[in-house]
Amino acid sequence: MKIWDGHCGVTGFDISRLLRASHIKPWRDSNNAERLDPYNGLLLSPGFDAAFDAGYVSFDNDGALLMAPRLPADLARLIGIVSTARRFVAPSHLPYLAYHRDTVLLR
C-alpha cells in the first residue's frame, strides 16, 4: 500500500478495501525472498487484478499494457481495462514482469 500510495497504479482507484495486492511472479512459483519482495507486487483494482492473475493482461518494461488476444477489448472495457492503460514500473519490477510475460500471460 505504501509504494502505491493507496491507489491502483493503473486506474487510480483508491477504495483500499477493494484494492488487491497482486504478486507479479505468482506465489507458487516464488521463493521466500521473492514472496516478500515489495517489487514482486502490484496494487490493482479488482478487474485488473483478476485479469493480471489469470494472464489476460501484463505490462511491458515501460509500463504499457499488454492484452492477451483472448481478451476482447469490448469485454476488457466492461471491467475497466482499456488498451491505453499504463502503470509506473520501477527497475526492480522488471525481472518479475519478464517472468509474468513469459510464463503467465496468455498467448
N, C-alpha and C positions, 0 to 999 in steps of 0.2 A: 504494500500500500504506500510506503514512504517513497520508493523510487518513482511511482506513478502519480504521486500527489493525490491519491484517492480517486483518480479518473481512469476510465478506459483510454489507453493511449491512442486508440484509433478513432473512436466516436466522441470522446469527451464525456460520455455517460458517467454520472457521479453518484448514483444511489449505491452507497457502499454495500448494503445488504444484498444487492443483486449482482454486484461485480464478482467475477471469478478469477482467482489466481490460477493460471494455467501453466503447467510445465511445458517448455518448448520440446526438450527431449523427454519423452514420456518417463514417468516414474519407474515403470517396469524395466526400462532399458538403461536407466541411470545408475551409477554407483552412488554411495552415500554422499560423497563430496558434491557431485552434480545435483543430487536431490535437494541439497541445502543451499546451493549457489543461487543468489537472488537474480543472477543474469540468465539462469535457466528458467525464467518465469516471465510471464506477461500478465498484466491485469487487463481483463477483457470484459466487455458487455456480454450478456448471456448468448446472443446469437453468434457473435464472433467466437466466443469460447467453444461452443458446440461445434461450429464449422471447423475451427482450428484443430480441436482434439480428434475430430473424425477425418481430418486430412482433406477437407474441401477447400481450405484456404491456407496460405502461408505467406511469408514476406521475403522479398529479396534483400540483399545486403544494403540497399539504400532505403529500405522501409516500404517499398511499393508492394501493394497487394498482389498476390498470385492466386488466381482462382482455378481450381481443377475444372477441366472441361465437363465433368459430371454434374457440376452445379450451374444450372442455367441462370443467367443474370436476372431474369424476372423473378425467379424463386429466391435468389440471394437477396434481392431488394426487400422482399417481404419480411426478412429477419434483420434488416438494417445493414446489409453488406452491399457496398457499391464499389465498382471497379476502380474508382479514383481514390479509394481509401489509402492512407499512408500511416505509418507509425514511426516513432523515434526508435532508432536502433543504435545501441552503443557497441563499440568494438567487442566487448565481452559477450555480446549476444551472438556474434557471427558464427562460432563453431556450432552452437546449439541450433541456430536457424538452418545451417547447412545440413545438419543431421535431419531436421524436420522435413526439409525439402526433399532430401534423398530417400528417406525412409517412411515418412508418414503421408506426405502429400500424394493424393491420388492422381495417377497419370491417365 
